[in-house]
Amino acid sequence: MKPEALLHPTPAGLFCPIGRFHVDPVRPVGRALITHGHSDHARAGHGKVLATRQTLDIMRIRYGEDFCGSEQAVEFGERVEVDGVTVCFHPAGHVLGSAQILIQKDGLRINVSGDYKRGTDPTCASFEPVACDVFITEATFGLPVFHHPDPKGEIGKLLTSLKQFPERSHMIGAYALGKAQRVIRLIRDCGYHEPIYIHGALARLCDYYRDQGIELGDIRPATLEKKDPDAFKGAVVVGPPSAFQDRWARRFNEPLIAFASGWMMVRQRAKQGGVELPLVISDHCDWPELLETIREVGPSEVWVTHGREEALVRWCELQGIPARPLHLVGYEDEGD
């Protein structure tokens, strides 16, 4: 069987015609397999959804009880038959509940990695290399220039700034799902035990992470209506990047704006966003990690779904590995 007969791109996303399902479809479909809860991969309105329990819970938090017609939870390593096609979910290391989806039929193994990272992150299960014939990888940071630093070193910059500017509120922009909780946990693991204040948009997801056993320490609502702005002097405040563009952020005491993202390697992005303290903390692989993963998985063929596709395709070809870009649209960098 040719791989394209088992899985191929369509306007709605990757489609398995034998199993009659899509993977991370960008529009409502009858049956969807979802890798993780970020909104560019997990959309509401599907008829049936198969995902990890944590991803299903996160979709419910974000979209409400009726986010799909029916749902089925799957454990990591569990084999599920979908109309004669075997699927198995493996940890992707991206955010809580994130999974790679291994699709198997007649000895052919195609692994859809979704978004993934290789670094240590206590807020989610670590990436698990899965041997396969076709490896479908993202390439968000798929250029040789991207080499991400040690995240704890980046948090060290924040802690140094807190000592240098004790009168200023340190406001960290971090995406609501995954990045915010990872940043809070990194700050704790680096020895900061003071209260951390969060924007209301993070509250339900932070509560869910804590319910799942992820320790975040003392987190409190950053509600200015009930407090004097001076109460936030020297405090750490975490919120979604969008909140830092409105009046909410300007109410704090001499706010020092930080942003946790792999894109903070690009100085122009930090400058354009008014970021005073860029923190290069990514939930995606950098260039060396992408290459390491392909070598470790050992596929016969590589498909690149989104990001900087051409550079990674070219590298694979130079290694003698057939590769091609899929040019899928609709996937952004919410979890970068």
N, C-alpha and C positions, 0 to 999 in steps of 0.2 A: 504494500500500500504506500502510495506517495503521501508525504506529510500534508499536502494541501487538501487531500481527500478527507483527512481527519479534522483539520483546523485551517481556516483561512480568513483573511480580513474581509469585512463588509462595511458598508456605511455605518451600521450600528455598532461595529466592533468585531472582535474575533468570534467566529462562528464555527461550531461543530455540527455539520449537517447530519451525521449519523446519530449523535446523541440529542440533536435538536435543542442545543443550548448555546448561549453566548457567554463569553467571559468578560466581565467589566463593561457591559454595553453602555454606550453613551446616550441611548434613548430607551424608552420602555419596551421590553420584549416579553415573550411568554415564559421563558425560563432563563434565569441568570445565575451564573456562578461568580461570586464576588471575592476578590483577593483581600480587600481591606476597606475601612470605612471612610476614607477621604472622598470628598464630594465629586471629584473628577473620575472616580472609579466606582463609587457606590451611589447610585441614583435611585430615587423613589419611583414607584409606578409599575414595577415588574409583576408578572403573574405569579411566578414561583422563584424563590431565592434560596440558593444553597451556599452557605458560608460557615465560618467558625461561629460559635456561640457569642464570642466577644464582638465580632463584626456585626452580627445581627442585633445585639444589644445597642451598639453604637449607632447603627442605622435607626433604630427605634428612638433613641435619644434625640437624634438630629432631625428626623422626619416625622415622628409621631407613630402611634400604634398601627395605623393603616398604611405603612410605607410599602407594603406589597400584598399580593393576594394570599400567599401562603409561604411559610418558611421551613427550612430544614437545617438543623445545626449539625456540623461534622467536627469530629475531633482530629487533631493532628495525627497523621499516620493511619487514619481509618480509610478503608477502601469502600467506595460507594459506586454502585452500578447505575448508570443513567442511560436507559435505552440501549443497553449492550456495550456501552463505553465505560471503562473503569476510570474513576477520578480519585485522587488522593491529595489531601492538603498537607503541606509541610511549612514550617515556620519561615517567614521572610525577614524578620528582624527590623521591620520598618516602623510599625506602631503596634499597639496592643491588638492582638487578634489577627494581625496581618499574615497572609499565607501565600505560598507558591501553590499552583495547581498543576499536578502531574496528570496528564490525560493519556490513557493507554488503550490500544486496540490492536489485536493481532500482532503483538510483539513490538509495535511502534510506540515510543515514549516521547511525548512532547511536554515540556515543562514551561508553563507560563509563570514567570517569576513575579509579575506585578511590579511594585516598587519594593526595593530591598536595600539593606545596608549590612555591612560586615562588622562594624565596630561594636564594642560592648555597650549594652543598654539594659539596665535592670528594670526598665518599665515595659519590656516585651520579650517574648521568646526569641532566642538568637537564630540567625539564619542557618539553615541546614542544607549543605550541598546535596543535590540530587542528581544522580547519573541519568542521562537521557540522550536520545538521538537528536532532538531539536531543542535548543535552549532559546527561549524568547526572553530577551532582556531589555530593560529600559536603558537609556543613556543620558539621563538628565545632566550629569557632569561628565559626559563622554568626550572630553578633550584632554590632551596630555598636560595642559596647563593646570588642571585641577588636582591638587594634592591637599587634602584637608588636614589641618593640624589636630593635635590632641584636644578633645573637647574640654578636659579639665584645665588645660592651659588657657583656654579661652575664658573659662569661668574665673581663673586666676586674675585675668585682666579686670573683670567686674569687681572682684573683692578688693583689688588694689584701688580701683576708682572710688569704691565706697569709703575707704580710709582717707583718700586724698580730698574728697568732696563730701564730708559728712553732713553738710547742710542741704544737699540736693536729693530729690527723689530720683531713684534710678529706675527708669521705666523700660522694660524689656518687651519688645514685640516678638511674639511667638505664636505660631498657628495653634488654633484651639485644640486640635486633636493630635496628640503625640508629641509635638515639639514643646508645647507649654509644660506638659507633665515631665518630659525628659529634662528640660532646663531646670525646673524646680528640684528634681531629684539630684541633678548634677551639683546644684548649689548646696544642697544638704550634704552630699558626699564629699564636698570640698570643705566642710566644717562650719558652714553658716547655719545657725540654729534660731535666728531671730524670726519673728513672723514675716511671712511673704504675703503680700496683698494681691488679689487677683480681680480682674474685670469680671463682671457678671456673666459674660459669654462663656467663660471657662468653667463656671461653677459645677454644672451637671456632669461634665466629662471628668473633672478632677474628682468629684464624688464617686464616679463609677470606677476610676482607677484605684481609689482607696478601697472601695468595696471588693476589688479584685486582688487586694493584698499588696498594692504598690504604696510604699510609705512616702508621703510628701511632707510630713512635718506639720507645723502650725501655719495653715493658710487661712486668710481672712478676706472678707469682701473689701474692695477698694471703693468704698462709698463715701464720696465727699459731702453729700448732702447732710450727713450725720456727723461729720468731723471737720475740725479746723485743718486747712491744708498744712499748717505747721506740724500737725501730728505725723505727717509722712516725711518729715525731714530725715534724710539718710536711709529711707526705707526702700525695699525692693518691691516693685509693682510689675506684675506680668499681665499682658493683655494681647488681644489679637492686633496685628498691624493696622487694620482698618480703624481701630479705635484711637490710634495716635494721631489721626488726621483731623479729629474733631475737638470740640471745646472741652471734652472730658479730660484729655491729657494736659491741656494748658492750665487747668485748675490746680495742678499739683505744685509743690514748692520747688522752683527753679529746676524743672524736670530735665534730666539728662537722658536722652533717648538712645537706647541700645536696640539691636535687632539680631536675633539668633537665626542664622540661615547660611547654608553653603554659598549662597550668592554674595555674601559679604566679602568674599575674596575679590570681587570686582569692585574696585574703589569707586568707580563712577556710580554704581548702584547705590552704595552707601551715601554718597554725596547728594545724589538726586533725592533720596528719601529723607534727608536731614538727619541721618544717623550719626551721632557723635561717638558712639562706642560700638563698632561692628564686632559681632561675635560669630566666628566662622564655625558653626555647629550644624551639620547636615544629617538628614535622615536618609540620604542616598549614598551610594558608593561613589568614591572619587575614581579617577582614571586608573591608578594602580590596582584598586580593589575590583574594578570591572574585569581587568585582564586576569587577575588572580582567580576570579570566580570562573571564568570561561575555561581556564587551564584546569581547574580543579574538577569541574563538572565533566569535561571531556566530551562535548557533543560532536556529532558528525556535521551539524549545521547550526548556524546562529541566525535568528531573526531579531531585528532591533525595532522596538515598538514606537518609542518617542524619545525626544531629547536631541542630542547631537549625534545623529545616526551615522552620518557618512564616515566620520573618523573611525568609529568602532568597526564598521563594516570593512573599511580599508585595512585596519590592523588584522582582523580575522583572515582576510584574503592573503595577506603577507605571511600568515602562519599556516597557510594551506587549508583553512577552514572555510567552506562555502558559507557566505553570509549575504543577507539582503535587508534593506530597510522596509518596514511595512507602511510607513507614512500614515499611521493612524492619527486622527484628529480628535480633539476634545479632551486631551489629557494635559493638565497644567502642572504646576510645581507647589501645590498647596502644602505638601509635607516636607519641603526642602530643608 
